Amino acid sequence: KLKLRPIIITLTIWFASCNECKEFDCFQTFPEISFHYLSNSNEDLLDGPTKKYNLTDFELFSIDELNNKYISDLRFTGQFSGQNAFITATIKNDILRNYLKVKGQLTDTLDFQFRLNIATECCGESLIITTTSLNNQTVDSYHILTLKERN
């Protein structure tokens, strides 16, 4: 029994060190989109002295052809480096049209085009947002979106 212990420990260390993927940075499985929420006079409504909304006031969702509702996971990021605060949404499906509700009121539509990132030896398949339209206007998907409060 004791003679096998050094061999098992050596094999465990060898297998752990041979994992080429352990430090490989993969895309997240589900795509994400981030947005600021500003007043019409460009005041940050998520943080700071002009804060008006909490994370729980927002809901981003989509509805499939069978009328099932899919709610995106939202997380809040406060102000940093002089930028406005923002919310990041994890889109949990590949439905193109999504809706934003603020305090229960439908305010915006977000349309996404997705690309499937093919699985590699180290990473599984993932979806990437390639194009975003906000209220039927194409916007830059690679930066944080700026959404304006609807009065």
C-alpha positions in Angstrom: 0.0 0.0 0.0 2.7 2.5 0.9 4.7 1.7 -2.3 1.8 2.9 -4.5 1.4 6.2 -2.7 4.5 7.9 -4.3 3.4 6.6 -7.8 -0.1 8.0 -7.3 1.2 11.3 -6.1 3.6 11.5 -9.1 0.9 10.7 -11.6 -1.5 13.2 -10.1 1.1 16.0 -10.3 2.1 14.9 -13.9 -1.6 14.9 -15.1 -2.3 18.3 -13.5 0.8 19.9 -15.1 0.0 18.5 -18.5 -3.4 20.2 -18.8 -2.7 22.7 -21.6 -6.1 24.3 -21.2 -5.8 25.2 -17.5 -4.8 28.8 -18.2 -6.5 29.2 -21.6 -9.0 32.1 -21.5 -12.3 31.0 -23.2 -15.3 33.1 -24.1 -18.1 32.8 -21.7 -20.7 30.2 -22.7 -23.5 32.8 -23.0 -23.0 36.2 -24.6 -23.1 39.4 -22.5 -24.2 43.0 -23.3 -23.7 46.0 -21.0 -25.5 49.3 -20.8 -25.5 52.6 -19.1 -28.8 54.1 -18.1 -28.9 57.9 -18.4 -31.3 60.8 -18.1 -32.0 62.9 -21.2 -29.4 65.3 -19.8 -26.8 62.5 -19.6 -26.9 62.1 -15.8 -26.1 58.6 -14.5 -29.3 57.1 -13.1 -27.7 54.0 -11.7 -25.2 55.5 -9.3 -24.0 58.6 -7.7 -26.0 61.7 -6.6 -28.4 61.4 -9.5 -29.2 57.7 -8.9 -32.8 56.9 -9.5 -32.9 53.1 -10.3 -31.7 49.9 -8.7 -30.7 46.7 -10.5 -34.1 45.1 -9.5 -35.9 47.8 -11.5 -34.6 46.3 -14.8 -35.6 43.2 -16.6 -34.2 42.1 -19.9 -36.0 39.1 -21.5 -37.0 37.3 -24.7 -40.0 35.2 -25.7 -39.7 32.2 -27.9 -42.3 30.9 -30.5 -44.1 28.9 -27.8 -44.5 32.0 -25.6 -41.9 30.9 -23.0 -40.2 33.9 -21.3 -36.4 33.8 -20.8 -35.0 36.3 -18.4 -31.4 37.4 -18.6 -29.2 37.5 -15.6 -28.3 41.1 -14.7 -25.4 42.3 -12.5 -24.5 45.9 -11.5 -21.1 47.5 -12.0 -20.6 50.9 -10.2 -18.7 53.9 -11.4 -15.0 53.6 -12.0 -12.4 55.8 -13.7 -15.0 58.6 -14.2 -17.3 56.5 -16.3 -21.0 56.1 -15.7 -22.2 52.9 -13.9 -23.5 50.1 -16.0 -25.5 46.9 -15.9 -24.3 43.7 -17.6 -26.8 41.2 -18.9 -26.0 37.6 -19.6 -28.2 36.5 -22.5 -29.3 32.9 -21.8 -30.6 31.9 -25.3 -30.2 32.7 -29.0 -33.5 34.4 -29.4 -32.8 37.5 -31.6 -35.3 40.0 -30.1 -35.1 41.0 -26.4 -37.1 43.5 -24.5 -36.1 45.8 -21.7 -38.5 46.7 -18.9 -37.8 49.4 -16.4 -40.0 49.5 -13.3 -42.4 47.2 -15.1 -42.7 49.4 -18.2 -41.5 48.2 -21.6 -39.0 50.8 -22.7 -36.6 49.3 -25.4 -36.1 46.5 -27.8 -32.7 45.0 -28.4 -32.1 42.8 -31.4 -29.0 40.6 -31.5 -27.3 38.7 -34.3 -25.3 35.8 -32.9 -22.3 33.8 -34.1 -21.5 30.4 -32.8 -17.9 30.1 -31.6 -16.9 26.5 -32.6 -15.7 24.3 -29.8 -11.9 23.8 -29.6 -9.8 21.4 -27.6 -9.8 23.7 -24.6 -13.2 25.5 -24.9 -16.7 24.4 -25.6 -19.1 26.1 -28.0 -20.2 29.6 -27.2 -22.4 32.3 -28.6 -21.0 35.7 -29.5 -23.1 38.8 -30.2 -21.9 40.2 -33.6 -24.6 42.9 -34.2 -26.9 44.8 -31.8 -29.8 47.0 -32.7 -31.4 49.2 -30.1 -35.0 50.2 -31.1 -34.3 49.3 -34.7 -31.0 51.3 -34.9 -27.8 49.4 -35.2 -25.3 50.2 -32.5 -21.7 49.1 -31.6 -21.9 45.8 -29.9 -18.4 45.9 -28.6 -18.8 48.8 -26.3 -21.2 49.6 -23.4 -24.6 50.7 -24.8 -26.1 54.0 -23.7 -29.8 53.8 -23.0 -31.8 56.9 -22.1 -34.6 57.1 -19.7 -38.1 57.2 -21.2 -40.4 59.7 -19.6 
